[in-house]
Every structure is written in C-alpha cells, then in structure tokens.
Amino acid sequence: MIKKEIFNGVLQIQPVAYEDERGSFTEIYNKKEFEKLGINNNFVQDNISFSKKRGTLRGLHFQLDPYEQSKLIKVIKGNILDVFVDIRPDSNSFGEYSSIKISEDSGWIYIPKGFAHGFITLEDNTTVMYKVDEFYSTDHDCGIIWNDSVLQIDWKFKENIILSEKDRKLSKWDELFAQ
C-alpha cells in the first residue's frame, strides 16, 4: 500500500493490484496493513451511498464529540469530488478545506476525526463505500451548508446540484464556529 498525505492528516491510500490474464485482484482493506500506515482506527460501521444522478451533493457532515467519526472512503463505481473541511479549533488549517477527485481506481481516502466531509457525484450511478470508527448518533449529527459564504468551496460543478432536504437546512460556518 502507498500512503500520501493530501491535506493536514487526510490521506490517500492506494492498495496494490495484482493483474494477470484473468483480470485483477486487490485486497482493499486489511487492518494489519492499515496499522502499518499509522491508521489504528477500530472501524465499527460500513456504509454505502448510491447516487442515481450526476450532481448529487452529500454533505458537509460531521458528528459532535463524543461521537466524532474518522472515515475511510472508497468509490466503488463512478467518480466524485470529495471535500473535507478542518473543524479542529486548535489546528493550523482550522476553517480551511481541500478536495480531491476520486474514482474506483483511486484507492481509499482517510479522513480523521475533526473534519466535516461531503462529496458531489461527477457521474450518474455512483456508489461510494465508507467505513467509520464510531456509530451514527442522531443527537450528535451536524453539518455545514455546502455553499457557505465563509468557506467558499469550489465544487467544480456548474450544473444544477441535487440536495436532500436535510442538506438544504445545514448550518452556516459562523453559526457553528463563531470566533
């Protein structure tokens, strides 16, 4: 496995694919191999998100303490722009975001606790799998509106965006993190 830091603790992990005349084999997750890379999380829940249409935006989601989640994200089919916002008040990148386009060939993206996370689908029929190291808690569920004027995230998408009712009502940065 190859590990590359893409933004202040956010990692891209590329597993090795073994190919022959039949096709390929890839071990996509092995706890021992991830621990060698310094990822010692105890992942407790696996989720799959399927989006029918290109331009489906999910996020920016996070959970409050003590239910904060680290996420290990893998695109199974399709292509997304994955976005992560640093919400750790003591971090030197607090309030900053970064993004990366990922597809089924991109390996995993590891996002530690302390980040809001979202993505937009760049293709129809996109499936995203992610592992989390804390169970979902309705009472600790939180989020930042995708088009927040303080964050000014470039979603690199100019067409109509498809949002859930829940994501339309997420909070603004200043409502959550007033300085």
Legacy VTK file of the C-alpha trace (Angstrom):
# vtk DataFile Version 3.0
C-alpha trace
ASCII
DATASET POLYDATA
POINTS 179 float
0.000 0.000 0.000
1.124 3.506 -0.791
0.198 6.401 1.519
0.180 10.073 0.530
-0.914 12.991 2.735
-3.213 15.294 0.764
-4.233 17.772 3.487
-3.221 18.077 7.170
-3.924 14.478 8.241
-6.150 13.498 5.306
-4.531 10.620 3.430
-4.879 8.869 0.106
-4.079 5.164 0.320
-3.522 3.110 -2.804
-3.659 -0.677 -2.402
-1.617 -2.890 -4.698
-3.494 -4.559 -7.571
-2.302 -7.921 -8.828
-3.096 -8.405 -12.506
-2.913 -11.338 -14.886
-4.741 -12.589 -17.991
-7.957 -13.118 -15.962
-8.135 -9.544 -14.658
-7.018 -8.317 -11.264
-7.186 -8.928 -7.515
-6.926 -6.191 -4.902
-7.096 -6.519 -1.153
-8.971 -3.284 -0.456
-8.854 -3.396 3.342
-6.582 -5.250 5.738
-6.472 -3.919 9.302
-2.829 -5.009 9.783
-1.721 -3.227 6.601
-3.548 -0.033 7.575
-1.967 -0.168 11.037
1.469 -0.274 9.353
0.480 3.040 7.730
-0.407 4.528 11.144
-4.176 4.116 10.789
-5.149 2.355 14.006
-8.880 3.045 13.975
-11.384 0.434 15.031
-13.906 0.759 12.221
-17.358 -0.250 13.522
-19.748 0.518 10.679
-19.682 0.265 6.869
-21.970 2.454 4.756
-22.825 2.529 1.053
-24.153 5.590 -0.712
-25.677 5.200 -4.173
-26.478 8.313 -6.208
-28.569 7.962 -9.364
-27.683 11.321 -10.871
-24.534 13.271 -11.564
-24.509 16.439 -9.450
-25.810 14.782 -6.266
-24.163 16.532 -3.333
-23.975 14.900 0.095
-22.629 16.911 2.998
-20.890 18.607 4.608
-21.470 16.224 7.531
-19.801 15.505 10.855
-20.695 14.282 14.333
-20.078 16.126 17.577
-17.953 14.817 20.444
-18.037 12.115 21.804
-19.338 10.584 18.552
-16.830 12.142 16.139
-16.011 9.837 13.240
-12.916 9.093 11.229
-13.880 7.935 7.749
-12.267 5.650 5.218
-13.855 6.384 1.829
-13.771 4.276 -1.348
-15.556 4.861 -4.644
-16.897 1.521 -5.845
-18.339 2.831 -9.115
-18.295 6.262 -10.684
-16.415 9.425 -9.860
-16.742 12.074 -7.133
-15.202 15.278 -5.916
-14.513 14.598 -2.240
-14.361 17.656 0.056
-13.114 17.901 3.647
-13.154 20.926 5.954
-10.901 21.157 9.021
-13.130 21.884 12.042
-10.436 21.314 14.697
-10.194 24.666 16.547
-6.538 24.085 17.521
-5.432 23.113 14.008
-3.275 25.391 11.855
-5.728 24.718 8.998
-8.936 25.331 11.007
-11.656 26.609 8.670
-9.785 25.594 5.529
-10.867 22.947 3.055
-9.359 20.796 0.377
-10.761 18.419 -2.213
-9.739 15.552 -4.446
-11.391 13.814 -7.380
-11.621 10.092 -6.774
-12.858 7.117 -8.763
-12.804 3.369 -8.309
-9.092 3.390 -9.224
-8.135 5.959 -6.575
-7.833 3.691 -3.556
-9.048 4.966 -0.183
-9.292 8.449 1.284
-8.761 8.537 5.051
-10.326 11.492 6.879
-9.546 11.669 10.612
-11.866 12.956 13.327
-12.237 16.720 13.252
-13.286 17.190 9.636
-16.623 17.938 8.019
-16.992 15.804 4.898
-19.003 15.891 1.711
-18.882 14.911 -1.920
-20.539 15.586 -5.249
-21.052 12.888 -7.864
-19.461 13.571 -11.235
-21.196 10.630 -12.974
-24.632 9.018 -12.925
-24.965 5.790 -10.920
-22.123 6.433 -8.487
-21.561 4.180 -5.481
-19.411 5.218 -2.530
-18.493 2.970 0.398
-17.140 4.267 3.666
-16.067 2.825 6.954
-16.470 4.838 10.177
-14.949 4.321 13.611
-17.945 5.498 15.624
-21.623 4.623 15.335
-24.075 7.135 13.899
-25.794 9.254 16.552
-28.826 11.327 15.582
-28.302 13.551 18.632
-24.698 14.346 17.586
-25.294 14.702 13.842
-24.247 18.091 12.472
-23.277 19.769 9.236
-22.261 22.873 7.323
-24.238 24.130 4.325
-22.486 23.215 1.059
-22.434 26.781 -0.317
-21.292 28.580 2.836
-20.079 32.099 2.035
-17.193 31.946 4.524
-15.735 28.658 3.245
-16.345 29.436 -0.459
-15.843 25.831 -1.541
-15.219 25.324 -5.242
-17.271 22.225 -6.016
-16.039 22.348 -9.633
-19.596 21.742 -10.799
-21.609 24.313 -12.743
-24.853 22.410 -13.359
-27.875 22.050 -11.065
-26.955 20.435 -7.773
-29.208 17.775 -6.230
-29.545 18.022 -2.432
-31.544 16.233 0.231
-33.968 18.275 2.319
-31.699 17.709 5.327
-28.627 19.056 3.498
-30.533 22.167 2.350
-31.045 23.072 6.025
-27.499 22.621 7.347
-25.929 25.428 9.372
-23.600 28.166 8.204
-19.967 28.150 9.330
-20.438 31.262 11.511
-23.415 29.698 13.295
-21.297 26.718 14.327
-17.851 28.231 14.762
-18.339 31.885 15.761
-14.986 33.341 16.739
LINES 1 180
179 0 1 2 3 4 5 6 7 8 9 10 11 12 13 14 15 16 17 18 19 20 21 22 23 24 25 26 27 28 29 30 31 32 33 34 35 36 37 38 39 40 41 42 43 44 45 46 47 48 49 50 51 52 53 54 55 56 57 58 59 60 61 62 63 64 65 66 67 68 69 70 71 72 73 74 75 76 77 78 79 80 81 82 83 84 85 86 87 88 89 90 91 92 93 94 95 96 97 98 99 100 101 102 103 104 105 106 107 108 109 110 111 112 113 114 115 116 117 118 119 120 121 122 123 124 125 126 127 128 129 130 131 132 133 134 135 136 137 138 139 140 141 142 143 144 145 146 147 148 149 150 151 152 153 154 155 156 157 158 159 160 161 162 163 164 165 166 167 168 169 170 171 172 173 174 175 176 177 178
